[in-house]
Amino acid sequence: MAKINTVLGPIAPENLGLTLPHEHIIAAYPGWECDPLTRPYNQEKIVSACLKNLEPVKQFGVRAIIDATPVDLSRNVAVMKGVSEKLQINIVCATGRYTEAEGKWIYFQRRENVKIGNMQTEIYEGIMQEINYGIGQTGIKPGVIKVATGLNKIAPCEEATLKAAAQASRETGVPITTHTEDGTMGPEQADILISEGAAPEKITIGHMCGNASLDYHLDVLKRGVYIAFDRFGIEMKIKDQTRVATLIGLLEKGYANRILLSHDCMAAVYGRGGRMPMEEAIKFKNWSFTNIFTNILPALKNAGISDEQIKTMMVDNPRHFLSGD
Ligand SMILES: [Zn+2]
């Protein structure tokens, strides 16, 4: 029985419980740290802000969260640990990297350009370092590997990361969770990961709910991987109503055992604060850590989806994805 690594240490798979498998405790796009007007960092205040946003999930029985923040989006496991201790919810953190366009790549690109290092090898070594010895000096070990690709293409840095992640997963059994841009490149991600040796049941192709085509979902599912409907509440390009309709279509075809549900929500962000104008904010009005419980599950139940199917998606699939059990 494989244990699941959380920021408070390993737990038995049966203790995982109801899980939100793609959220962020704190994250930000690179560059905020160079903004002289950024808010001063105060860990205690950040943890309190996170707790305020996350506290409501407890009433719905959430027992665990996978924080899918890659290293280069300012992953902070000390904040995750503080939140986990105070909230009494398990948090599984990630190793791995973000897209070529929005992550931090110049360091590895330069090393490869002047032939000091090979990017894929060096990313693999970094992933293995964190899996085997923990993140920095914290002793906290990641429970998932994050990989990401851009819109309609897989850039060289992304391909190197996919291959490095597959190799690390093959050797350690740590599963892989992906970012697709608007649900594109799902089959291609799965093919690279599987051909490089990752087991299909240790792969979750993320943000697939950005695509409303059943055929597209089935094309990814036939590879044996999990897919994630993990952006409920982000109604910028696609409405939750559309996501729900696609999800019901897949559930009716018997895929409850291959689908994960989450929000891709952030409890806190680094950098300047501020508010969006109303016309933008409206696209995120349902974006919270409880949207699935207050809006999505009732819609699914109305359509005849059973409690058993919901338990499969929210309890059994995250446990099996993380531990194999
Ligand atoms: Zn995310």
Boltz pocket constraint, residues with backbone or C-beta under 6 A from the ligand:
constraints:
  - pocket:
      binder: B
      contacts: [[A, 22], [A, 23], [A, 24], [A, 68], [A, 69], [A, 264]]
      max_distance: 6.0
